[in-house]
Amino acid sequence: MEPPKITVFSTALVSTWAFDQTHRILFDAGDGVAALLDARIQRIRRAALTHAHRDHCSGLMQLLNLRGGAGDFTVCYPEASGAARALAAFLSNFDARSTGKVHWAPVAPGSMVPIEPDRHFLRPFATDHYPRTDPPRALSLGYQIVRYVDKLKPEFHNLPQEELDALRQQHGREYITQTVEDILVTITGDTLPMPPECYRGTRVLIHECTFLDARERSEMEDRGHPHSCLDEVLEIAREARVSYLGLYHLSRRYNDHHILSRVRELCSRMRVPCRVSVALPGTLHEDLFANVVWEGIPIGS
């Protein structure tokens, strides 16, 4: 299965967003998103905010002023985030003709939000971007696009089609099939590295990768800016066995040549099996996975 078409613009601390054109979902809404997407904002049906930092939501006002008046626009945000609730309250009252018609949907980890097409859902999960609280609160979220599909039960795999047809006619389709979930896309937003089990089963992983050097990551974490580093993200993708990895939210302290060279170097050294694409900072990537910087090394080779 080919990855969905995802348009990305991401510069850490400045503006970050990703538009899944296949499912019509905008993840985050950093500054300038409406100008860069232009007429394509009419295709967006839902925005899903990972957290309420300015570089992830400062473009929301302009987007909703242009798009919210249609009355079919929903914004999901972390239920536990007071800043996100305050933003929703302000924008709801800002312009009754546009933002006042937007549906605001607070979401919590594990909830399942129906999206297009049928049997597809948006599932938020907790990420690690804020200081720990007691009791714990999910102030930042990642999101997964999940679809449910019916597959033949394992005990019937070796039966000929004639016998399967007979069983289906006698007992019904549910007798020979089981419903399983297929995780199409996972996007992390800003976060420290999470266990690979959080992403296992996903086809496409779009993971923040602010730093290329672990020492820089540690220094910035001590200053209250917790993010992920390239080697950590590659290890997660390898262990989770994703098919496509997209790196975004890279710091502008690195130039493009250094970023691409470092990604290829570490992918080769770590024998990363998946395809890897990179959203270079300050660049609009119309289709992130159309440009692959690392083709992957088959497992076992």
N, C-alpha and C positions, 0 to 999 in steps of 0.2 A: 504494500500500500504506500503510495506516495504521500509525503507530508502535505498538510494544507498550505495554502498561500497565505503567508503572514508578512505584513509590512511592519517594519520596525524602525523607530528612531530612538536612540538612547545615548545620552551623555550623562554620566554620573554627576549628581548634584545640580544639573541644569534642567534636563527634560528627558523623560522616559515614557514610551508607550509602545504597544504592539497591537496591531489590528489583524485579527483572524478573519479574513474575508470569506472563508468557507462557512464559518458559523456566525458571522456578522457580530462578533464581540470585540470590543475595544478593551484591552487590558491596560489600565492606568490612562491618564490623560495629561501628560506633561505639557509645558508651555509650547505653543505653536502647532498643536496637533490639528486644529481646524484648518489652519493655513496650508499645512503640508498635505493633508488628505484632500482638501478642496471639496469638489462635488461628491467625493466618495463618502463624506460623512453621512449622506442620505442613506447609505446602506447599513449603517450601524444601528442595531436594535438594542444593544445592551452595552453598558460600560461596567467593568468590574475593577474596582480599586483594590490594590493590594495593601495600601496603607496611606496615611494622610500627610506624608511629607510633600513639600511644595513641588519638588521636581517630578512628582508622580500625579499631581492633581491640579496644578496651577492653570492648566489649559481647559479645565472643565467648564468654567463660566462661559467662555466664548463658544465652546462646542454646544452647550445646551441652549444658548441664546439663538443659535442658528438651527439647531436640530430638535430642541425640546418641544417646540410648539405643535408638532404633529400628534403628540399625545400617545405615541407608541414606544417611548424611550424609557428604559429602566436603568438605574444605577445601583449596582450592588456595592456594599462597603462592609468592612469589619464591624460586626455588631458591638464589640466591646470597645471600640474606639470613640472616645468622647470628641476628639478633634473631627473625625468624620461625621459624627452626628451634628456638630455645630456647623460644619460646611453644608450639610444637607439642609439644615434649617435656614441658613442664610440664603442659599441659592433658591430654595423653594419660594421665598418671599421677594426675591430680587426683581423678578419680572413675571407677573401672573400670566402673561400671554405666551410665555415660552417655558422658562424654568418651573413655573408654577404647575405645569401639566406633567412634569416628569414624575415617574414612580420611583420612589427611593426604597430599596430593599436591603435592610441589614441582614447579614448572613453570618453564620457561625460554622466552625469546622465540622465537616461531616454532613452538612445539609445538602440536599439535592435539588437544584433549581432547574426546572424544565426549560429547554432551549430548542431552537430549530436545528435539524428536522425532528420528526417523531422519534421517540425513544433515545434522545440525546439529553444529557444533563450537565450542568455546571456544578462541580463539587469543590468547595473551598477546603483548605487544610491550613493548620497553624504553621507559621514559620518563626524564625528566631532573629528578630531585628531590633527588639526593644529590651531594655533591662527587665529581668524577671520580676514578677509581682507575686504577692501572696494575699489572696489566692491567685493562681495563674489566670491571665487574661490574654486572649488571642488578639493582640493589637495589630498584628500584621498577618496577612494571608497569602498563600499561593492558591492557584486554581487548576483544576483538571477538567478537561472536556471528556466525558464518559458516554459511551453508547452501549445499549444492551442488545445483544444478538442471541439468537437461538441456534445452538449447535447440537449435533448428534451426541447422545450419551456414549461414553467410552465403550460400554458393553455391547454396543450395536455397530461398532466401527467396521467389523469384518463381515457383516451380513450383506448379501447381494441386494440390489435395489428392489427386486421383486418381493423379497421377504420384508424389507422395510416398508414398502407400500402396503403390504398386507397388514402389518402391525399398526400402521397409521390408520388404516380404514377400520380396523377392529377396535382399537383403544383410543384413537385420537392422536394428534400431533404431539401433545404434551407428554405422551407416554415414552416417546423415543428421543425427545429433545430436552435440553436444559438451557436455561437462560444464564448467560455469562456476561461479564462486563469487559469492554474493550476500551482501554484508556488511550485516547487518540493524542491528546496534547496535555502537557503539564508545564505551567509557567510559574516561576518561583516568586517574582518580585524580589525585593531586597531581603537578604537573609544570610546568616552564618550557615556553614554546611550542615545539612540534615542527613540522617542515616539513609543509605541507599534504599532501604526497604520502603521509604516514603514514595519512591519513584518506580519501584519495580513493577513491570507490566505496562509502563507507558511506552508508546511508540516514539513520540517526539518530546524532548525535554528542552525547554528554553530556560536557561539558568543564568542568574546574575554572575558576573565574573569581574568584579571591580579591580582586582589586583592581579598582577602577574608574578609577584614575588611575595612569598609567605612572610618575610620579615616586615615588609611594608604593611601587609594586612594586620599583623600583630600590633604594630605601632599605632595604626589608625583605630583599631579596636580599643586600645587603651585610652584613646581620646574621645570615645563614645561614638565611633562610626563602624559598627560591626558589619562586615561584608565577607564575601567568599573570594578565594584565590584560585587561580587557574589549575594548579595541580590537584586541589581538593575537588574541583568540579569534574575534572577528567576522571578521577578515581570514582566519584559517585556515578557518572554515566557508564563507566566500565562495569562496575559492580551491579548496577541496576539493569544492565543489558538493554539499554535503549537503542533504537535504530538510528535516530537523528538527534544531534545535540546542537543547539543554538546558543552561542555565548553573547550576552548583552550586558549593558550597564558598565562598560569599561571606562576606567579613568582617563581623562585627557592628559594626564602626565606622560602617557605613552604615545609615540607616533605610530602611524598605521604599519609601517614596515616592521617596527619592533614587535608590535602585537602579532602580526601574521607569522613572523619568524619564530617567535617564542611558542605560539600555538603549535606550529608544525614540529618544532623541536621536541616539545614535551609529549605530543601525541605519538611521535616515533619512539621516544624513549620508553613510554609507558605502554606501547603497543595497544593503543585505543582501538577497539573494534568497530565503533560506530562512525558514521559520517559527521563531520563537524563543520558548522558555518559560524561566521563571526559578524556581529553588527558593530562595525567600526564606529567609534564615537564621532558625533557631529555629522554623520552621513545617513541619508534616507535610503533604506534598503527596501525596495519595492516588493521583493520576494526573497526573504532571508535564505531559504533553503535552495534557491536556484543557483547560488554560488557556494560551492563546497571547497573549503581550504584543506580538508583532510578526508581522504576517501575511506579510511578505516582498514584495519588488518583483520581478516577473517579469524574467528576464534579457532584455535588449534593449529594455525599455520606457523 
